[in-house]
Amino acid sequence: MRILIAFMWLLHWLPLPILGRIGAAIGSLMYVAIPKRRKIALINLRLCMPELSEQERRRIAHQHFQDYARSILERSILWWAPIPRLKRLMHIEPAVPQAEMESGPTILLCPHFVCLDIAGVAARVIPVSTIYAPQSNELFDAMLRQGRERFGPVRLITRREGIKPILRALREGLPYFMLPDMDFGEKDAAFVPFFGIPAATLTALPRLAATARAKVIPVVATFMPNYKGWRIVFYPKWDNYPGDDMIEATRRMNTFIEERVREAPSQYFWTHKRFKTRPPGEPSFYDLSK
């Protein structure tokens, strides 16, 4: 692990165009070398984008592996590069809504795009809170924590702590950086369409927003063309959210994420089994033996 960390540290000295191209090359190798994840990505793309040809879906899957590998290597810049260099590479649109974030409980909705850590950095104009999964390797865990804390105070909350620390953080004025668009099973979830497919979707976003009376501000980070950095978009806060219907509010979240995925399809996290949990009686989509 020490050798891996040292290698990552060395990478942050490289210009971003070189680092990005190395990541893309590694991603191409991963696409070939990890058939299980490649099959999962292609299954997801067939389900979500049936209107595309198989060739187009394979192109997106291949590019996804390239983008994912890029995002891993480019984290070296997040963790160790001088802050002025990092800021030059971040193109924020229209601006970080700091005044709104300071005006009351705020949830920053960040879907699982490969550059999500960049969105987290952009939001760090004031202290925030977020979910954190402790790593089994103590050295790697310490590195991740240091990387997150170098931009200012952040309250890291583990999933096993439950919802109370999140509500406490919101009431104390810490925006909550939230990533609710993965399949964590049926607990606290509902089957809500995602690209027309019933998907086990956490209803935590509307429930938290209702309980804490929090505003929801989406933020999405993607790659700029030609290795020029990252584009971070803070969208307007959602009006009249969540309303009285938690399922409809969850559907609104999924619809928003679908729209963003279509704008940058290769950068969404396709190697996750997004449709792993099925409604009773429905077979699994992920027969990887075929």
C-alpha positions in Angstrom: 0.0 0.0 0.0 2.9 2.4 0.8 4.2 1.9 -2.8 0.8 2.5 -4.3 0.4 5.7 -2.3 3.9 6.9 -3.3 3.0 6.2 -6.9 -0.2 8.2 -6.6 1.8 11.1 -5.0 4.2 11.1 -7.9 1.4 11.3 -10.4 0.2 14.7 -9.1 3.3 16.4 -10.6 2.2 15.4 -14.1 0.3 17.9 -16.3 -3.4 17.0 -16.5 -3.4 16.2 -20.2 -0.6 13.6 -19.7 -2.2 12.2 -16.5 -5.6 12.0 -18.2 -4.2 10.1 -21.2 -2.4 7.7 -18.9 -5.7 7.1 -17.1 -7.6 6.6 -20.4 -5.0 4.0 -21.5 -5.3 2.1 -18.2 -9.1 2.2 -18.6 -8.8 0.6 -22.0 -6.8 -2.2 -20.4 -9.4 -2.5 -17.6 -12.2 -2.8 -20.1 -10.5 -5.9 -21.5 -9.1 -7.3 -18.3 -12.2 -7.1 -16.1 -15.0 -8.9 -18.0 -17.4 -9.1 -15.1 -17.6 -5.3 -14.7 -17.7 -4.9 -18.5 -20.7 -7.2 -18.6 -22.4 -5.3 -15.8 -21.9 -2.0 -17.6 -23.3 -3.4 -20.9 -26.3 -4.9 -19.2 -27.1 -1.5 -17.5 -26.7 0.3 -20.8 -28.9 -2.2 -22.7 -31.6 -1.6 -20.0 -31.3 2.1 -19.9 -30.5 3.0 -23.5 -32.2 0.4 -25.7 -32.6 3.0 -28.5 -28.8 2.8 -29.1 -27.1 0.2 -31.2 -25.0 -2.4 -29.5 -21.9 -0.8 -31.0 -22.8 2.6 -29.5 -23.4 1.0 -26.1 -20.0 -0.8 -26.3 -18.4 2.5 -27.2 -19.9 4.2 -24.1 -18.9 1.3 -21.9 -15.3 1.4 -23.1 -15.2 5.2 -22.6 -16.7 4.7 -19.1 -13.7 2.5 -18.1 -11.4 5.2 -19.5 -13.2 7.9 -17.6 -13.3 5.9 -14.4 -9.6 5.2 -14.5 -8.9 8.8 -15.3 -10.9 9.9 -12.3 -8.8 7.6 -10.0 -5.5 8.9 -11.2 -6.7 12.5 -11.2 -7.5 12.2 -7.5 -3.8 12.6 -6.9 -4.2 16.2 -7.9 -7.1 16.6 -5.4 -5.0 15.0 -2.6 -1.6 16.7 -3.1 -1.5 19.4 -5.8 -1.3 23.1 -4.6 -4.7 24.6 -4.1 -4.1 27.4 -6.7 -3.4 24.8 -9.4 -6.5 22.8 -8.4 -8.7 25.9 -8.6 -7.4 26.8 -12.1 -8.6 23.4 -13.3 -12.1 23.8 -11.8 -14.7 25.5 -13.9 -17.7 26.3 -11.7 -21.1 27.2 -13.3 -22.6 29.6 -12.4 -21.0 29.9 -9.0 -20.9 28.1 -5.7 -24.3 29.0 -4.0 -22.6 29.9 -0.7 -25.2 32.3 0.5 -27.9 29.7 0.0 -25.8 27.1 1.7 -25.4 29.4 4.7 -29.1 30.5 4.8 -30.5 27.2 6.3 -30.3 23.4 6.1 -29.0 22.4 2.7 -28.6 19.0 1.0 -26.2 18.9 -1.9 -27.4 16.2 -4.2 -24.5 14.6 -6.1 -25.2 11.7 -8.4 -22.6 9.0 -9.0 -20.6 10.4 -11.8 -16.9 9.5 -11.9 -15.8 13.1 -11.0 -18.0 13.3 -7.9 -15.0 14.0 -5.6 -14.4 17.2 -7.7 -18.0 18.3 -6.9 -17.3 17.7 -3.2 -14.2 19.9 -3.4 -16.1 22.7 -5.2 -18.7 22.7 -2.4 -16.2 23.1 0.3 -16.5 26.9 0.7 -17.9 26.2 4.2 -17.8 23.1 6.4 -19.9 20.3 5.2 -20.9 16.7 6.3 -21.0 13.6 4.2 -21.2 9.8 4.5 -17.8 8.0 4.7 -17.0 4.3 4.5 -14.0 3.5 6.7 -11.3 1.6 4.8 -9.9 -1.7 6.2 -6.3 -0.6 5.5 -5.4 2.0 8.1 -2.8 3.7 5.9 -5.2 4.1 3.0 -8.0 5.2 5.4 -5.8 7.9 6.8 -4.8 9.1 3.3 -8.5 9.4 2.2 -9.4 11.3 5.4 -6.5 13.6 4.9 -7.5 14.2 1.3 -11.0 15.1 2.3 -10.0 17.3 5.2 -7.3 19.4 3.4 -10.0 21.7 2.1 -11.4 22.6 5.5 -13.6 21.0 8.2 -15.8 18.1 7.1 -17.9 15.9 9.4 -17.6 12.3 8.2 -20.5 10.1 9.1 -20.6 6.3 8.7 -23.7 4.5 7.4 -24.0 2.5 10.6 -24.5 5.7 12.6 -27.9 6.2 10.9 -29.8 9.3 10.2 -29.5 11.2 13.5 -26.0 12.5 13.0 -27.0 13.7 9.5 -30.0 15.6 10.9 -27.8 17.0 13.7 -25.3 18.3 11.1 -28.0 19.9 9.0 -29.5 21.6 12.0 -26.0 22.9 12.9 -25.7 24.5 9.5 -23.5 21.9 7.8 -24.6 21.2 4.3 -25.0 17.5 3.7 -23.2 16.1 0.6 -25.5 13.2 -0.5 -25.1 10.4 -3.0 -28.4 8.5 -2.9 -28.5 6.9 -6.4 -27.2 3.4 -5.8 -28.9 0.1 -5.0 -28.6 -0.6 -1.3 -31.4 -3.2 -1.2 -35.1 -2.8 -0.2 -34.5 -1.2 3.3 -35.6 2.5 3.2 -36.1 2.2 -0.5 -38.9 2.1 -3.0 -39.1 0.7 -6.6 -39.0 3.9 -8.6 -38.4 4.0 -12.4 -34.9 4.8 -13.5 -34.7 5.0 -17.3 -38.1 3.2 -17.2 -36.8 0.3 -15.2 -38.2 -0.2 -11.6 -35.1 0.4 -9.4 -34.7 0.1 -5.7 -34.1 3.7 -4.8 -33.4 5.2 -1.4 -36.2 7.6 -0.3 -33.7 9.3 2.0 -33.4 12.5 0.0 -37.1 13.6 0.3 -37.4 12.2 3.9 -34.3 14.1 5.0 -35.4 17.3 3.2 -38.9 17.1 4.8 -37.6 16.3 8.3 -34.9 18.9 8.4 -36.8 21.4 6.2 -33.8 21.5 4.0 -33.4 22.9 0.5 -32.0 20.5 -2.2 -29.3 21.9 -4.5 -27.9 19.4 -7.1 -24.3 19.5 -8.1 -22.7 17.5 -10.9 -19.0 17.4 -12.0 -17.8 16.2 -15.4 -14.6 16.3 -17.5 -14.0 19.3 -19.6 -13.0 18.5 -23.2 -9.4 18.1 -24.2 -8.1 17.5 -20.7 -8.7 21.1 -19.6 -10.1 20.3 -16.2 -13.5 19.7 -14.7 -16.8 21.4 -15.1 -18.9 21.7 -11.9 -22.5 22.8 -12.3 -24.6 23.9 -9.3 -28.2 23.7 -10.3 -30.9 25.9 -8.9 -32.5 24.7 -5.7 -35.6 22.6 -6.2 -38.8 24.5 -5.5 -41.6 22.9 -3.6 -39.5 19.9 -2.6 -40.3 17.3 -1.4 -44.0 18.0 -1.2 -46.3 15.4 0.5 -45.6 12.4 -1.7 -42.2 10.8 -0.9 -42.4 8.4 -3.9 -43.1 11.2 -6.3 -40.3 13.2 -4.8 -37.9 10.2 -5.3 -39.1 9.9 -8.9 -38.2 13.5 -9.4 -34.7 12.8 -8.2 -34.3 9.9 -10.6 -35.7 11.9 -13.5 -33.1 14.7 -12.8 -30.3 12.1 -12.7 -31.5 10.5 -16.0 -31.3 13.9 -17.7 -27.7 14.5 -16.5 -26.7 11.0 -17.5 -27.8 11.6 -21.1 -25.6 14.7 -21.2 -22.5 12.7 -20.3 -23.4 9.0 -20.6 -19.9 7.6 -20.3 -19.2 9.3 -17.0 -22.0 7.7 -15.0 -21.1 4.8 -12.7 -22.4 2.0 -15.0 -20.3 -0.8 -13.4 -22.6 -0.8 -10.3 -25.5 -3.2 -10.3 -28.1 -0.5 -10.2 -30.9 -2.9 -10.8 -29.6 -5.7 -8.5 -32.7 -5.7 -6.2 -35.8 -6.7 -8.1 -39.5 -6.5 -7.2 -40.9 -9.8 -5.8 -41.0 -12.5 -8.4 -38.8 -10.7 -11.0 -35.6 -12.5 -12.1 -32.2 -10.9 -11.8 -30.8 -9.0 -14.8 -27.3 -9.9 -14.0 -26.6 -13.4 -15.2 -22.9 -12.9 -15.9 -22.4 -16.5 -17.1 -23.8 -15.6 -20.5 
